[in-house]
């Protein structure tokens, strides 16, 4: 159940980011669901490898290079997702930052509070 909630929250985050960032386009909720799934798969596979390979550069830039990696993952996901488009690198970088903030906030709001009571 938590996986489905996270998937819907990520799709909603994509729609919110598409509303605010020009060049970041999602054609509808179905496209957002597919894009959220593809982004998750890309981050779990290629994103993990890239984060390991670029770890020294990430340390050197105090973590700011992670934004570039996340922007690259968004661009790659947009290439294979129908209805999801990231046109420029500026849109990808702004989208990566906003997506992290919005999805983090939404995940915090929808977290399972049953574990905290014990």
Secondary structure as a PSIPRED ss2 file (coil, helix, strand):
# PSIPRED VFORMAT (PSIPRED V4.0)

   1 X C   1.000  0.000  0.000
   2 X H   0.000  1.000  0.000
   3 X H   0.000  1.000  0.000
   4 X H   0.000  1.000  0.000
   5 X H   0.000  1.000  0.000
   6 X H   0.000  1.000  0.000
   7 X H   0.000  1.000  0.000
   8 X H   0.000  1.000  0.000
   9 X H   0.000  1.000  0.000
  10 X H   0.000  1.000  0.000
  11 X H   0.000  1.000  0.000
  12 X H   0.000  1.000  0.000
  13 X H   0.000  1.000  0.000
  14 X H   0.000  1.000  0.000
  15 X H   0.000  1.000  0.000
  16 X H   0.000  1.000  0.000
  17 X H   0.000  1.000  0.000
  18 X H   0.000  1.000  0.000
  19 X H   0.000  1.000  0.000
  20 X H   0.000  1.000  0.000
  21 X C   1.000  0.000  0.000
  22 X C   1.000  0.000  0.000
  23 X C   1.000  0.000  0.000
  24 X E   0.000  0.000  1.000
  25 X E   0.000  0.000  1.000
  26 X E   0.000  0.000  1.000
  27 X C   1.000  0.000  0.000
  28 X C   1.000  0.000  0.000
  29 X H   0.000  1.000  0.000
  30 X H   0.000  1.000  0.000
  31 X H   0.000  1.000  0.000
  32 X H   0.000  1.000  0.000
  33 X H   0.000  1.000  0.000
  34 X H   0.000  1.000  0.000
  35 X H   0.000  1.000  0.000
  36 X H   0.000  1.000  0.000
  37 X H   0.000  1.000  0.000
  38 X H   0.000  1.000  0.000
  39 X H   0.000  1.000  0.000
  40 X H   0.000  1.000  0.000
  41 X H   0.000  1.000  0.000
  42 X H   0.000  1.000  0.000
  43 X H   0.000  1.000  0.000
  44 X H   0.000  1.000  0.000
  45 X H   0.000  1.000  0.000
  46 X H   0.000  1.000  0.000
  47 X H   0.000  1.000  0.000
  48 X H   0.000  1.000  0.000
  49 X H   0.000  1.000  0.000
  50 X H   0.000  1.000  0.000
  51 X H   0.000  1.000  0.000
  52 X H   0.000  1.000  0.000
  53 X H   0.000  1.000  0.000
  54 X C   1.000  0.000  0.000
  55 X H   0.000  1.000  0.000
  56 X H   0.000  1.000  0.000
  57 X H   0.000  1.000  0.000
  58 X H   0.000  1.000  0.000
  59 X H   0.000  1.000  0.000
  60 X H   0.000  1.000  0.000
  61 X C   1.000  0.000  0.000
  62 X C   1.000  0.000  0.000
  63 X C   1.000  0.000  0.000
  64 X C   1.000  0.000  0.000
  65 X H   0.000  1.000  0.000
  66 X H   0.000  1.000  0.000
  67 X H   0.000  1.000  0.000
  68 X H   0.000  1.000  0.000
  69 X H   0.000  1.000  0.000
  70 X H   0.000  1.000  0.000
  71 X H   0.000  1.000  0.000
  72 X H   0.000  1.000  0.000
  73 X H   0.000  1.000  0.000
  74 X H   0.000  1.000  0.000
  75 X H   0.000  1.000  0.000
  76 X H   0.000  1.000  0.000
  77 X H   0.000  1.000  0.000
  78 X H   0.000  1.000  0.000
  79 X H   0.000  1.000  0.000
  80 X H   0.000  1.000  0.000
  81 X C   1.000  0.000  0.000
  82 X C   1.000  0.000  0.000
  83 X C   1.000  0.000  0.000
  84 X E   0.000  0.000  1.000
  85 X E   0.000  0.000  1.000
  86 X E   0.000  0.000  1.000
  87 X C   1.000  0.000  0.000
  88 X C   1.000  0.000  0.000
  89 X H   0.000  1.000  0.000
  90 X H   0.000  1.000  0.000
  91 X H   0.000  1.000  0.000
  92 X H   0.000  1.000  0.000
  93 X H   0.000  1.000  0.000
  94 X H   0.000  1.000  0.000
  95 X H   0.000  1.000  0.000
  96 X H   0.000  1.000  0.000
  97 X H   0.000  1.000  0.000
  98 X H   0.000  1.000  0.000
  99 X H   0.000  1.000  0.000
 100 X H   0.000  1.000  0.000
 101 X H   0.000  1.000  0.000
 102 X H   0.000  1.000  0.000
 103 X H   0.000  1.000  0.000
 104 X H   0.000  1.000  0.000
 105 X H   0.000  1.000  0.000
 106 X H   0.000  1.000  0.000
 107 X H   0.000  1.000  0.000
 108 X H   0.000  1.000  0.000
 109 X H   0.000  1.000  0.000
 110 X C   1.000  0.000  0.000
 111 X C   1.000  0.000  0.000
 112 X C   1.000  0.000  0.000
 113 X C   1.000  0.000  0.000
 114 X C   1.000  0.000  0.000
 115 X H   0.000  1.000  0.000
 116 X H   0.000  1.000  0.000
 117 X H   0.000  1.000  0.000
 118 X C   1.000  0.000  0.000
